[in-house]
Amino acid sequence: MNLARTRFPSLEVVDRVAAGLVTDLSARAVEFAATGKPMVVFDERINRPGDLLHDVHEVLPAAVAHDFETFAAALERMFDPASDEPREFRRRLFVEHLDVHSARRLVNRVRGSYLRSRPASPGEADRW
């Protein structure tokens, strides 16, 4: 599927309905990690020493393939529930919560910071 920005200006919408993602070593892998859905990363550079800053196998919550044989095997296992535990561990490196309450947490944090930074006028704290 062609996910060019000209066709889908906001890929987050596509992420919500996608069952999984097959990608290379692009920023899409990190963005998609927030969904907690299965992912396969395929790139021939993965096993070449010095080409990457981090070991992709340890960081990305995805099956990682460096050749077509491992890629085909990763696709076969992509939706296998037995592979969820390692993926969940690595996903938590990027995203703490998988829910719809991020905005609420942000507002509460800003409110708490705002109220601590200056004395509240009478009744002001009750509005928050």
FENPEKA-V126417 format. One record per backbone hydrogen bond with DSSP energy under -1.0 kcal/mol. NH is the residue of the N-H (numbers start at 1). CO is the residue of the C=O. E is the energy in kcal/mol with one decimal. If there is no record, write none. Layout:
# FENPEKA-V126417
nh->[NH	NH]
co->[CO	CO]
e->[E	E]
This chain:
# FENPEKA-V126417
nh->[7	8	13	15	16	18	21	23	26	29	31	32	33	34	35	40	41	42	43	46	48	51	58	59	60	62	63	65	71	72	73	74	75	76	77	80	83	84	88	89	90	91	92	93	94	95	105	106	107	108	109	110	111	112	113	114	115	116	117	124]
co->[4	4	10	11	12	14	38	40	24	26	27	28	29	31	32	21	63	23	65	43	45	48	55	55	56	60	39	41	67	68	69	70	71	72	73	77	80	81	84	85	86	87	88	90	91	91	101	102	103	104	105	106	107	108	109	110	111	112	113	121]
e->[-1.5	-2.4	-1.2	-2.5	-1.4	-1.7	-1.4	-2.5	-1.9	-1.3	-2.4	-3.1	-1.2	-1.1	-2.1	-2.8	-3.0	-3.0	-2.1	-1.4	-1.7	-1.7	-1.2	-1.4	-1.8	-2.2	-2.6	-3.3	-2.1	-2.5	-1.9	-2.2	-2.3	-1.8	-1.5	-2.2	-1.8	-1.7	-2.7	-1.9	-2.0	-2.4	-1.7	-1.1	-1.8	-2.4	-2.3	-2.4	-2.7	-2.6	-2.2	-2.7	-3.0	-2.5	-2.3	-2.8	-2.8	-1.7	-1.4	-2.2]
